[in-house]
Amino acid sequence: MNKILRMSLMMLTLGLFLISCGNGKKEEQKMKVQSYDRQEEPSKDVAHLQDDKGTMNEEDMDKAEEASMESDAETPKNKKGDKTSADQEDVVELYLTGNDKMKYNKKELKVEAGSTVKLVFEHVGKMSVQTMGHNFVLLKKGVDKMAFGQEASSYASDGYIPPNTDKVIAHTEMIGGGKKTTITFEAPPKGTYDYICSFPGHVALMNGKFIVE
Ligand SMILES: [Cu+2]
């Protein structure tokens, strides 16, 4: 009986000890968890963030340096870009069409002196360049447009532009129906100029005034 009592007492104390130990461990674990939650993990996070920030900062620094270098490198480009954009601000875009009825859509084009003219010329008809070709030819002041048209008609293989002519400020290529072409040129000095289509027989109907103000 004594042995059994002792054993049971032993078991009880052992049990109590284990329970207390268990509780203690659990509490310790809880404490640890709390400490993790409250200290280590946040501190880790902070450290991590700091690391991230550190590396980010370094990267940012590098990037910033690169960017500054790029921006330094780009600054002249930007300045050039600004200049080109300033130039582009001075670019006047004109749109002119010719059709199968031997007509331009405009009889008058106006630009400001000193501007760069970007002329988009489109043949909105369907006929071929051989039968209803059109172009835009800006003639110098004092050039007789009818006489020039007559002269140009002899130069089919040159797109009806006399080679090395000194009578033309600018001209497009000769195009057929459905085609579009663009030329860019500096506006001539203030004044009124004639523009024509130099396809044989077209000048009488296809002409207009190019006014530089
Ligand atoms: Cu024409």
Boltz pocket constraint, residues with backbone or C-beta under 6 A from the ligand:
constraints:
  - pocket:
      binder: B
      contacts: [[A, 98], [A, 102], [A, 132], [A, 133], [A, 134], [A, 135], [A, 197], [A, 198], [A, 199], [A, 202], [A, 206]]
      max_distance: 6.0
